[in-house]
């Protein structure tokens, strides 16, 4: 596989795993709540990532804990959970998810512009616009979905938190410290989210369905997905990565049709197609923007 395509493909693979989250929650046992699911998935992922990092001897140097980027990335992961699930609670799954995910590439581009002093490329601007419009069309497939002003604000904050994680985590990928840094980031995020586990009952976790739900979300949809994503960041621009992340709602839409039995309207299929076109354009742009050690030395701080 050519190097310039490997990064985008790894990131798209991560978004496919993330896209299974909504369907998994739909199939979760009775009693499972958004906050408990979100907190437990980060906790399980943190344990798995720490075990992998320890087993591969990538936790010998914990000096990364002193890096500001580590705390920023952990805050991004941790804050995304309550903001996202509050958005879902106030606006519904469709609007909350679309606004949060649609905000990420925009905020990612702006943050990268401020951090790296490199304005987004015309292709990124055009592709991101097309993708966001396509995701907006997917939103139109919902039936009488309401949206409150505070819920929209929570969704915007969730998307901003995710974009912040992407920008901060990029620094570790440039240094080649992927597994160890990701494990540390999630361990800190898990500690930040521990108080949320006391909010709702966790009895549902003891059932077979509850165990499968948390193992899938924690091990595959979080630990494996974030490792794939972090690895992909080694050769992919952060602005490109945040736009490619729009593959998540596409995956969710496909699973909604196949597993849940939802039937998108014509507008929904149009949105699906537009997002795919945008993803292809952004992935193709990666060929002319390969990340090199020389460039990393100029942009890393």
MARKOLDO-874584 format. One record per residue: residue in three letters; residue number from 1; x, y, z of N, C-alpha, C in turn. Coordinates in steps of 0.2 Angstrom, whole numbers, always signed. Layout:
<pts>
["ALA" NUM [X Y Z] [X Y Z] [X Y Z]];
...
</pts>
This chain:
<pts>
["UNK" 1 [+4 -6 +0] [+0 +0 +0] [+4 +6 +0]];
["UNK" 2 [+3 +11 -4] [+7 +17 -5] [+6 +21 +2]];
["UNK" 3 [+12 +24 +4] [+12 +28 +10] [+7 +33 +11]];
["UNK" 4 [+6 +37 +5] [+1 +43 +5] [-6 +41 +6]];
["UNK" 5 [-8 +34 +4] [-14 +32 +5] [-15 +28 +11]];
["UNK" 6 [-10 +26 +14] [-11 +22 +20] [-14 +26 +26]];
["UNK" 7 [-11 +32 +27] [-14 +36 +32] [-21 +38 +32]];
["UNK" 8 [-24 +40 +26] [-31 +41 +25] [-35 +35 +26]];
["UNK" 9 [-33 +29 +24] [-36 +23 +24] [-37 +21 +32]];
["UNK" 10 [-31 +22 +35] [-32 +20 +43] [-37 +24 +46]];
["UNK" 11 [-37 +31 +44] [-42 +35 +48] [-49 +33 +46]];
["UNK" 12 [-50 +32 +39] [-57 +30 +37] [-59 +23 +41]];
["UNK" 13 [-54 +19 +42] [-55 +12 +46] [-58 +14 +53]];
["UNK" 14 [-54 +19 +56] [-56 +21 +62] [-63 +24 +62]];
["UNK" 15 [-65 +28 +57] [-72 +31 +57] [-77 +26 +56]];
["UNK" 16 [-75 +20 +53] [-80 +15 +52] [-82 +12 +59]];
["UNK" 17 [-76 +11 +63] [-77 +8 +69] [-81 +13 +74]];
["UNK" 18 [-80 +19 +73] [-84 +24 +77] [-91 +24 +75]];
["UNK" 19 [-92 +23 +69] [-99 +23 +66] [-103 +18 +69]];
["UNK" 20 [-100 +12 +72] [-104 +7 +75] [-107 +9 +81]];
["UNK" 21 [-105 +14 +84] [-107 +16 +91] [-114 +17 +92]];
["UNK" 22 [-117 +21 +87] [-124 +22 +88] [-129 +16 +88]];
["UNK" 23 [-127 +12 +83] [-131 +5 +82] [-130 +1 +89]];
["UNK" 24 [-124 +1 +91] [-122 -3 +97] [-126 +0 +103]];
["UNK" 25 [-127 +6 +104] [-131 +9 +109] [-138 +7 +108]];
["UNK" 26 [-141 +7 +102] [-148 +5 +101] [-149 -2 +103]];
["UNK" 27 [-144 -6 +102] [-145 -13 +104] [-143 -15 +111]];
["UNK" 28 [-141 -10 +115] [-139 -11 +122] [-145 -13 +126]];
["UNK" 29 [-143 -16 +132] [-149 -18 +136] [-152 -12 +140]];
["UNK" 30 [-158 -14 +142] [-162 -9 +145] [-158 -6 +152]];
["UNK" 31 [-159 +0 +153] [-155 +3 +159] [-149 +6 +157]];
["UNK" 32 [-146 +5 +151] [-140 +8 +149] [-142 +15 +147]];
["UNK" 33 [-138 +20 +149] [-138 +27 +148] [-133 +30 +144]];
["UNK" 34 [-134 +35 +141] [-128 +38 +137] [-122 +40 +141]];
["UNK" 35 [-123 +43 +147] [-117 +45 +151] [-113 +38 +154]];
["UNK" 36 [-117 +33 +156] [-114 +27 +158] [-110 +24 +153]];
["UNK" 37 [-113 +23 +147] [-110 +20 +141] [-104 +24 +139]];
["UNK" 38 [-104 +30 +139] [-99 +34 +136] [-93 +34 +141]];
["UNK" 39 [-94 +34 +148] [-89 +34 +153] [-86 +27 +153]];
["UNK" 40 [-90 +22 +153] [-87 +15 +153] [-83 +13 +147]];
["UNK" 41 [-85 +16 +141] [-81 +14 +135] [-74 +17 +135]];
["UNK" 42 [-73 +23 +138] [-67 +27 +139] [-63 +23 +144]];
["UNK" 43 [-66 +21 +150] [-62 +17 +155] [-60 +10 +152]];
["UNK" 44 [-64 +6 +148] [-62 +0 +146] [-56 +1 +140]];
["UNK" 45 [-57 +6 +136] [-52 +8 +131] [-45 +10 +135]];
["UNK" 46 [-46 +14 +140] [-39 +16 +144] [-36 +10 +146]];
["UNK" 47 [-39 +5 +149] [-36 -1 +152] [-33 -5 +146]];
["UNK" 48 [-37 -6 +141] [-34 -10 +135] [-28 -6 +132]];
["UNK" 49 [-28 +0 +131] [-22 +4 +129] [-16 +4 +133]];
["UNK" 50 [-17 +4 +140] [-12 +4 +144] [-9 -3 +144]];
["UNK" 51 [-13 -8 +144] [-10 -15 +144] [-6 -16 +137]];
["UNK" 52 [-8 -13 +132] [-5 -14 +125] [+2 -10 +126]];
["UNK" 53 [+2 -4 +128] [+8 +0 +129] [+13 -3 +134]];
["UNK" 54 [+10 -6 +139] [+15 -9 +144] [+18 -16 +141]];
["UNK" 55 [+14 -19 +137] [+16 -26 +134] [+21 -24 +128]];
["UNK" 56 [+21 -19 +125] [+26 -17 +120] [+31 -12 +122]];
["UNK" 57 [+32 -12 +129] [+37 -8 +132] [+37 +0 +130]];
["UNK" 58 [+31 +2 +129] [+30 +9 +127] [+28 +14 +133]];
["UNK" 59 [+29 +12 +139] [+27 +16 +145] [+33 +17 +149]];
["UNK" 60 [+39 +16 +146] [+45 +17 +150] [+47 +24 +152]];
["UNK" 61 [+45 +28 +147] [+46 +35 +148] [+40 +39 +149]];
["UNK" 62 [+38 +41 +155] [+32 +44 +156] [+32 +52 +156]];
["UNK" 63 [+38 +54 +153] [+39 +62 +153] [+34 +65 +149]];
["UNK" 64 [+30 +61 +145] [+25 +64 +141] [+19 +67 +145]];
["UNK" 65 [+19 +65 +151] [+13 +67 +156] [+14 +75 +157]];
["UNK" 66 [+20 +77 +156] [+22 +84 +157] [+21 +88 +151]];
["UNK" 67 [+19 +85 +146] [+18 +89 +140] [+11 +92 +140]];
["UNK" 68 [+11 +99 +138] [+4 +102 +138] [-1 +99 +133]];
["UNK" 69 [+2 +96 +128] [-2 +93 +123] [-5 +87 +125]];
["UNK" 70 [-2 +83 +130] [-5 +77 +133] [-12 +79 +137]];
["UNK" 71 [-11 +84 +141] [-17 +86 +145] [-23 +89 +140]];
["UNK" 72 [-21 +93 +135] [-25 +96 +131] [-29 +90 +127]];
["UNK" 73 [-25 +85 +125] [-29 +79 +121] [-33 +76 +126]];
["UNK" 74 [-31 +75 +132] [-35 +71 +137] [-42 +75 +138]];
["UNK" 75 [-41 +81 +139] [-47 +86 +140] [-52 +85 +134]];
["UNK" 76 [-49 +85 +128] [-53 +84 +122] [-57 +78 +122]];
["UNK" 77 [-53 +72 +124] [-57 +66 +124] [-62 +66 +130]];
["UNK" 78 [-60 +68 +135] [-65 +68 +141] [-71 +73 +140]];
["UNK" 79 [-70 +79 +138] [-75 +84 +137] [-80 +82 +132]];
["UNK" 80 [-77 +78 +127] [-82 +76 +121] [-88 +72 +124]];
["UNK" 81 [-86 +67 +129] [-91 +63 +131] [-97 +66 +134]];
["UNK" 82 [-97 +70 +139] [-103 +74 +142] [-106 +79 +137]];
["UNK" 83 [-102 +82 +133] [-105 +87 +129] [-109 +84 +123]];
["UNK" 84 [-106 +78 +121] [-110 +74 +116] [-116 +71 +118]];
["UNK" 85 [-116 +68 +124] [-122 +65 +126] [-127 +70 +129]];
["UNK" 86 [-125 +76 +131] [-130 +81 +133] [-133 +83 +127]];
["UNK" 87 [-129 +84 +121] [-132 +86 +115] [-137 +81 +113]];
["UNK" 88 [-136 +75 +113] [-141 +69 +111] [-147 +70 +116]];
["UNK" 89 [-146 +71 +122] [-152 +71 +127] [-156 +77 +125]];
["UNK" 90 [-153 +83 +123] [-157 +89 +122] [-160 +90 +115]];
["UNK" 91 [-156 +87 +110] [-158 +88 +103] [-160 +82 +99]];
["UNK" 92 [-159 +76 +102] [-160 +70 +99] [-154 +67 +95]];
["UNK" 93 [-154 +61 +94] [-148 +57 +91] [-146 +60 +84]];
["UNK" 94 [-150 +62 +80] [-149 +64 +73] [-145 +71 +73]];
["UNK" 95 [-149 +76 +76] [-146 +82 +76] [-140 +83 +80]];
["UNK" 96 [-140 +80 +86] [-134 +80 +90] [-128 +78 +87]];
["UNK" 97 [-129 +72 +84] [-123 +68 +81] [-120 +72 +75]];
["UNK" 98 [-125 +75 +70] [-123 +78 +64] [-120 +85 +66]];
["UNK" 99 [-122 +89 +71] [-119 +95 +72] [-113 +94 +76]];
["UNK" 100 [-112 +89 +80] [-105 +88 +83] [-100 +86 +78]];
["UNK" 101 [-102 +81 +74] [-97 +78 +69] [-96 +84 +64]];
["UNK" 102 [-101 +87 +62] [-100 +92 +57] [-96 +98 +59]];
["UNK" 103 [-96 +100 +66] [-92 +105 +68] [-84 +103 +68]];
["UNK" 104 [-83 +97 +69] [-76 +95 +70] [-71 +97 +64]];
["UNK" 105 [-73 +96 +58] [-68 +98 +53] [-67 +105 +52]];
["UNK" 106 [-73 +109 +53] [-72 +116 +53] [-68 +119 +59]];
["UNK" 107 [-69 +117 +65] [-65 +119 +70] [-57 +116 +70]];
["UNK" 108 [-57 +110 +67] [-50 +107 +66] [-46 +111 +61]];
["UNK" 109 [-49 +114 +56] [-46 +118 +51] [-44 +124 +54]];
["UNK" 110 [-48 +127 +58] [-47 +134 +61] [-41 +133 +66]];
["UNK" 111 [-42 +128 +70] [-36 +127 +75] [-30 +125 +72]];
["UNK" 112 [-30 +121 +67] [-23 +120 +63] [-20 +126 +60]];
["UNK" 113 [-25 +130 +58] [-23 +137 +55] [-19 +141 +60]];
["UNK" 114 [-22 +141 +66] [-20 +145 +72] [-13 +142 +75]];
["UNK" 115 [-13 +136 +75] [-7 +132 +78] [-1 +132 +73]];
["UNK" 116 [-2 +129 +67] [+3 +128 +62] [+4 +134 +58]];
["UNK" 117 [+0 +139 +58] [+1 +145 +54] [+0 +143 +47]];
["UNK" 118 [-4 +138 +45] [-4 +136 +38] [-12 +136 +37]];
["UNK" 119 [-14 +141 +32] [-21 +141 +31] [-23 +135 +27]];
["UNK" 120 [-30 +133 +28] [-32 +127 +24] [-32 +128 +17]];
["UNK" 121 [-31 +122 +13] [-30 +122 +6] [-37 +123 +3]];
["UNK" 122 [-37 +126 -3] [-44 +127 -7] [-48 +120 -7]];
["UNK" 123 [-44 +115 -8] [-47 +108 -9] [-51 +106 -2]];
["UNK" 124 [-47 +107 +3] [-50 +106 +10] [-56 +110 +11]];
["UNK" 125 [-56 +116 +9] [-62 +121 +10] [-68 +118 +6]];
["UNK" 126 [-66 +117 +0] [-72 +114 -4] [-75 +108 -2]];
["UNK" 127 [-70 +103 -1] [-72 +96 +1] [-76 +96 +8]];
["UNK" 128 [-73 +100 +13] [-77 +101 +19] [-84 +104 +18]];
["UNK" 129 [-84 +109 +14] [-91 +112 +13] [-96 +107 +10]];
["UNK" 130 [-93 +103 +5] [-98 +98 +2] [-100 +92 +7]];
["UNK" 131 [-95 +90 +11] [-96 +85 +16] [-101 +87 +21]];
["UNK" 132 [-100 +93 +24] [-105 +96 +28] [-112 +97 +26]];
["UNK" 133 [-112 +99 +19] [-119 +99 +16] [-122 +92 +15]];
["UNK" 134 [-118 +87 +14] [-120 +81 +13] [-123 +78 +20]];
["UNK" 135 [-119 +79 +25] [-121 +77 +32] [-128 +81 +34]];
["UNK" 136 [-128 +87 +32] [-135 +91 +33] [-141 +87 +30]];
["UNK" 137 [-139 +85 +23] [-145 +81 +20] [-147 +75 +24]];
["UNK" 138 [-142 +72 +27] [-143 +66 +30] [-148 +67 +36]];
["UNK" 139 [-146 +73 +39] [-151 +76 +45] [-158 +76 +43]];
["UNK" 140 [-159 +78 +37] [-166 +79 +34] [-170 +73 +34]];
["UNK" 141 [-166 +67 +34] [-170 +61 +34] [-174 +59 +41]];
["UNK" 142 [-172 +63 +46] [-175 +61 +53] [-182 +64 +52]];
["UNK" 143 [-186 +60 +56] [-194 +62 +56] [-195 +66 +62]];
["UNK" 144 [-197 +73 +60] [-199 +77 +65] [-194 +78 +71]];
["UNK" 145 [-188 +78 +70] [-183 +79 +75] [-182 +86 +77]];
["UNK" 146 [-183 +87 +84] [-183 +94 +87] [-176 +95 +89]];
["UNK" 147 [-174 +102 +90] [-168 +104 +92] [-168 +110 +96]];
["UNK" 148 [-165 +110 +103] [-165 +115 +107] [-159 +119 +106]];
["UNK" 149 [-159 +126 +108] [-153 +130 +107] [-148 +128 +112]];
["UNK" 150 [-149 +126 +118] [-144 +123 +122] [-141 +117 +120]];
["UNK" 151 [-145 +112 +117] [-143 +106 +114] [-138 +107 +108]];
["UNK" 152 [-139 +112 +104] [-135 +114 +98] [-128 +116 +101]];
["UNK" 153 [-128 +120 +106] [-122 +123 +109] [-118 +117 +112]];
["UNK" 154 [-121 +112 +115] [-117 +106 +118] [-114 +102 +112]];
["UNK" 155 [-118 +102 +107] [-115 +98 +101] [-109 +102 +98]];
["UNK" 156 [-110 +109 +97] [-104 +113 +95] [-98 +112 +99]];
["UNK" 157 [-99 +112 +106] [-94 +111 +111] [-91 +104 +110]];
["UNK" 158 [-95 +99 +108] [-92 +92 +107] [-88 +91 +101]];
["UNK" 159 [-90 +94 +96] [-86 +94 +90] [-80 +98 +91]];
["UNK" 160 [-80 +104 +95] [-74 +107 +96] [-69 +103 +100]];
["UNK" 161 [-72 +100 +105] [-67 +95 +109] [-64 +90 +105]];
["UNK" 162 [-68 +87 +101] [-65 +82 +97] [-59 +85 +92]];
["UNK" 163 [-60 +91 +89] [-55 +94 +85] [-49 +96 +89]];
["UNK" 164 [-50 +98 +95] [-44 +99 +100] [-40 +93 +101]];
["UNK" 165 [-43 +87 +102] [-40 +81 +103] [-35 +80 +97]];
["UNK" 166 [-38 +80 +91] [-35 +79 +84] [-29 +83 +84]];
["UNK" 167 [-29 +90 +85] [-24 +94 +84] [-18 +93 +89]];
["UNK" 168 [-20 +91 +96] [-15 +90 +101] [-12 +83 +100]];
["UNK" 169 [-16 +78 +98] [-13 +71 +97] [-8 +71 +91]];
["UNK" 170 [-9 +76 +86] [-5 +76 +81] [+3 +77 +82]];
["UNK" 171 [+4 +80 +88] [+11 +81 +90] [+14 +74 +92]];
["UNK" 172 [+10 +70 +95] [+13 +63 +97] [+14 +59 +91]];
["UNK" 173 [+10 +59 +86] [+11 +55 +80] [+17 +58 +76]];
["UNK" 174 [+18 +64 +76] [+24 +67 +73] [+31 +64 +76]];
["UNK" 175 [+30 +63 +83] [+36 +60 +86] [+36 +53 +86]];
["UNK" 176 [+31 +49 +83] [+31 +42 +83] [+29 +39 +89]];
["UNK" 177 [+27 +43 +94] [+25 +40 +101] [+17 +39 +100]];
["UNK" 178 [+15 +34 +97] [+8 +33 +96] [+4 +29 +101]];
["UNK" 179 [+6 +23 +103] [+3 +19 +107] [+3 +21 +115]];
["UNK" 180 [+10 +23 +117] [+11 +25 +123] [+7 +32 +125]];
["UNK" 181 [+7 +37 +120] [+4 +43 +121] [-4 +42 +121]];
["UNK" 182 [-6 +38 +117] [-14 +37 +117] [-16 +34 +123]];
["UNK" 183 [-12 +29 +126] [-14 +26 +132] [-14 +31 +138]];
["UNK" 184 [-9 +35 +138] [-9 +40 +143] [-15 +45 +143]];
["UNK" 185 [-16 +47 +137] [-21 +52 +135] [-28 +49 +138]];
["UNK" 186 [-29 +43 +136] [-36 +39 +138] [-36 +38 +146]];
["UNK" 187 [-30 +36 +149] [-30 +35 +156] [-32 +41 +159]];
["UNK" 188 [-29 +47 +157] [-31 +53 +161] [-39 +55 +159]];
["UNK" 189 [-41 +54 +153] [-48 +55 +152] [-53 +51 +156]];
["UNK" 190 [-51 +44 +157] [-55 +40 +161] [-55 +42 +168]];
["UNK" 191 [-50 +45 +171] [-50 +47 +177] [-55 +53 +178]];
["UNK" 192 [-54 +58 +173] [-59 +64 +173] [-66 +62 +172]];
["UNK" 193 [-68 +56 +169] [-75 +54 +168] [-77 +49 +174]];
["UNK" 194 [-73 +47 +179] [-75 +43 +184] [-81 +45 +188]];
["UNK" 195 [-81 +52 +189] [-87 +54 +193] [-94 +53 +190]];
["UNK" 196 [-94 +52 +183] [-100 +51 +179] [-103 +44 +180]];
["UNK" 197 [-99 +40 +182] [-101 +33 +184] [-105 +32 +190]];
["UNK" 198 [-105 +37 +194] [-109 +37 +200] [-116 +40 +199]];
["UNK" 199 [-117 +43 +193] [-124 +46 +191] [-129 +41 +190]];
["UNK" 200 [-128 +36 +186] [-133 +31 +184] [-131 +24 +187]];
["UNK" 201 [-137 +20 +187] [-136 +13 +189] [-132 +9 +184]];
["UNK" 202 [-127 +5 +186] [-123 +1 +181] [-125 -7 +181]];
["UNK" 203 [-131 -8 +184] [-134 -15 +184] [-134 -18 +177]];
["UNK" 204 [-135 -14 +172] [-136 -17 +165] [-129 -20 +163]];
["UNK" 205 [-124 -18 +166] [-117 -20 +163] [-116 -28 +165]];
["UNK" 206 [-120 -30 +170] [-119 -37 +172] [-122 -42 +168]];
["UNK" 207 [-126 -40 +163] [-130 -44 +159] [-125 -46 +153]];
["UNK" 208 [-126 -52 +150] [-122 -54 +144] [-122 -48 +138]];
["UNK" 209 [-128 -45 +137] [-128 -40 +132] [-124 -34 +134]];
["UNK" 210 [-124 -33 +141] [-121 -27 +143] [-113 -28 +143]];
["UNK" 211 [-111 -34 +144] [-104 -35 +143] [-101 -35 +136]];
["UNK" 212 [-105 -37 +132] [-104 -37 +124] [-104 -30 +122]];
["UNK" 213 [-109 -26 +124] [-109 -19 +122] [-103 -15 +124]];
["UNK" 214 [-101 -16 +131] [-95 -12 +133] [-89 -14 +130]];
["UNK" 215 [-88 -21 +129] [-82 -24 +126] [-81 -21 +119]];
["UNK" 216 [-87 -21 +115] [-86 -19 +108] [-85 -11 +108]];
["UNK" 217 [-88 -7 +112] [-87 +0 +112] [-80 +2 +115]];
["UNK" 218 [-78 -2 +120] [-72 +0 +123] [-66 -3 +119]];
["UNK" 219 [-66 -9 +117] [-60 -12 +113] [-60 -10 +106]];
["UNK" 220 [-65 -11 +102] [-65 -10 +95] [-67 -3 +93]];
["UNK" 221 [-73 +0 +96] [-75 +6 +93] [-71 +12 +97]];
["UNK" 222 [-67 +10 +102] [-63 +16 +105] [-55 +14 +105]];
["UNK" 223 [-53 +9 +108] [-46 +8 +108] [-43 +6 +101]];
["UNK" 224 [-46 +1 +98] [-43 +0 +91] [-44 +6 +86]];
["UNK" 225 [-50 +9 +87] [-51 +15 +82] [-46 +20 +83]];
["UNK" 226 [-45 +22 +90] [-41 +28 +91] [-33 +26 +89]];
["UNK" 227 [-32 +20 +90] [-25 +18 +88] [-24 +18 +80]];
["UNK" 228 [-29 +16 +77] [-29 +17 +70] [-29 +24 +68]];
["UNK" 229 [-33 +28 +71] [-33 +35 +70] [-26 +39 +71]];
["UNK" 230 [-23 +37 +77] [-17 +40 +79] [-11 +38 +74]];
["UNK" 231 [-12 +32 +72] [-7 +29 +67] [-8 +33 +60]];
["UNK" 232 [-14 +34 +58] [-15 +37 +52] [-13 +44 +52]];
["UNK" 233 [-13 +48 +58] [-11 +54 +59] [-3 +55 +57]];
["UNK" 234 [+1 +50 +57] [+8 +50 +56] [+9 +53 +49]];
["UNK" 235 [+5 +51 +44] [+6 +54 +37] [+0 +57 +34]];
["UNK" 236 [-4 +60 +39] [-10 +63 +36] [-11 +70 +40]];
["UNK" 237 [-13 +75 +36] [-14 +82 +39] [-19 +82 +44]];
["UNK" 238 [-19 +86 +49] [-24 +86 +54] [-31 +88 +51]];
["UNK" 239 [-30 +93 +47] [-37 +96 +43] [-40 +90 +39]];
["UNK" 240 [-36 +86 +36] [-38 +81 +32] [-41 +76 +36]];
["UNK" 241 [-38 +74 +42] [-41 +69 +47] [-48 +71 +49]];
["UNK" 242 [-48 +77 +51] [-55 +79 +54] [-60 +79 +49]];
["UNK" 243 [-59 +80 +42] [-64 +79 +37] [-65 +72 +35]];
["UNK" 244 [-60 +68 +35] [-61 +61 +34] [-65 +58 +40]];
["UNK" 245 [-65 +61 +45] [-69 +58 +51] [-77 +59 +50]];
["UNK" 246 [-79 +62 +45] [-86 +63 +43] [-88 +56 +40]];
["UNK" 247 [-84 +51 +39] [-86 +45 +37] [-90 +41 +42]];
["UNK" 248 [-89 +43 +49] [-93 +40 +54] [-100 +41 +53]];
["UNK" 249 [-103 +47 +52] [-111 +47 +51] [-113 +43 +44]];
["UNK" 250 [-108 +42 +39] [-110 +38 +34] [-111 +31 +36]];
["UNK" 251 [-106 +28 +40] [-106 +21 +42] [-112 +20 +47]];
["UNK" 252 [-114 +25 +51] [-120 +25 +55] [-126 +24 +51]];
["UNK" 253 [-126 +28 +45] [-132 +28 +41] [-133 +21 +38]];
["UNK" 254 [-128 +18 +36] [-128 +12 +32] [-130 +6 +37]];
["UNK" 255 [-127 +7 +43] [-129 +2 +49] [-137 +3 +51]];
["UNK" 256 [-139 +9 +50] [-146 +10 +52] [-151 +7 +47]];
["UNK" 257 [-149 +7 +41] [-153 +4 +36] [-152 -4 +36]];
["UNK" 258 [-146 -7 +37] [-145 -14 +37] [-148 -17 +44]];
["UNK" 259 [-146 -14 +49] [-147 -17 +56] [-153 -15 +59]];
["UNK" 260 [-154 -8 +59] [-160 -6 +63] [-166 -6 +59]];
["UNK" 261 [-165 -5 +52] [-171 -6 +47] [-173 +1 +45]];
["UNK" 262 [-169 +7 +47] [-171 +13 +45] [-171 +14 +37]];
["UNK" 263 [-175 +18 +34] [-175 +19 +27] [-174 +26 +25]];
["UNK" 264 [-168 +29 +23] [-167 +36 +22] [-171 +38 +16]];
["UNK" 265 [-173 +44 +15] [-176 +47 +10] [-171 +48 +4]];
["UNK" 266 [-174 +51 -1] [-169 +53 -7] [-164 +58 -5]];
["UNK" 267 [-166 +63 -1] [-161 +67 +2] [-156 +64 +6]];
["UNK" 268 [-158 +59 +10] [-153 +55 +13] [-147 +52 +9]];
["UNK" 269 [-150 +49 +4] [-145 +45 -1] [-141 +51 -5]];
["UNK" 270 [-144 +56 -6] [-140 +62 -9] [-134 +64 -4]];
["UNK" 271 [-136 +65 +2] [-131 +67 +7] [-125 +62 +8]];
["UNK" 272 [-127 +55 +8] [-123 +50 +8] [-118 +50 +2]];
["UNK" 273 [-120 +51 -4] [-116 +52 -10] [-111 +58 -9]];
["UNK" 274 [-114 +63 -7] [-109 +69 -6] [-104 +68 -1]];
["UNK" 275 [-105 +65 +4] [-100 +64 +9] [-95 +59 +6]];
["UNK" 276 [-97 +54 +3] [-92 +50 +0] [-87 +53 -5]];
["UNK" 277 [-90 +58 -9] [-86 +62 -14] [-81 +66 -11]];
["UNK" 278 [-84 +69 -5] [-79 +74 -1] [-73 +70 +2]];
["UNK" 279 [-75 +64 +4] [-70 +60 +7] [-64 +58 +2]];
["UNK" 280 [-67 +56 -4] [-62 +54 -9] [-58 +60 -11]];
["UNK" 281 [-61 +66 -11] [-57 +72 -13] [-51 +73 -8]];
["UNK" 282 [-53 +73 -2] [-48 +74 +4] [-43 +69 +4]];
["UNK" 283 [-45 +63 +3] [-40 +57 +3] [-35 +58 -3]];
["UNK" 284 [-38 +60 -9] [-33 +61 -14] [-28 +67 -13]];
["UNK" 285 [-31 +72 -9] [-27 +78 -8] [-20 +76 -4]];
["UNK" 286 [-21 +71 +0] [-16 +69 +4] [-9 +67 +0]];
["UNK" 287 [-10 +65 -6] [-5 +63 -10] [+0 +69 -11]];
["UNK" 288 [-2 +75 -12] [+2 +81 -13] [+4 +84 -6]];
["UNK" 289 [+2 +81 -1] [+3 +84 +6] [+6 +79 +11]];
["UNK" 290 [+11 +75 +8] [+13 +70 +13] [+17 +73 +18]];
["UNK" 291 [+17 +70 +24] [+20 +73 +30] [+27 +70 +30]];
["UNK" 292 [+32 +75 +30] [+39 +73 +30] [+43 +75 +37]];
["UNK" 293 [+48 +72 +38] [+52 +73 +45] [+54 +81 +45]];
["UNK" 294 [+56 +83 +39] [+58 +90 +38] [+52 +95 +40]];
["UNK" 295 [+46 +93 +37] [+40 +98 +39] [+38 +97 +46]];
["UNK" 296 [+39 +91 +49] [+37 +90 +56] [+41 +94 +60]];
["UNK" 297 [+48 +94 +58] [+52 +98 +62] [+51 +106 +62]];
["UNK" 298 [+48 +108 +57] [+46 +115 +56] [+40 +117 +60]];
["UNK" 299 [+35 +112 +60] [+29 +113 +63] [+28 +111 +70]];
["UNK" 300 [+32 +106 +73] [+31 +103 +79] [+33 +109 +84]];
["UNK" 301 [+30 +109 +90] [+32 +114 +95] [+33 +110 +102]];
</pts>
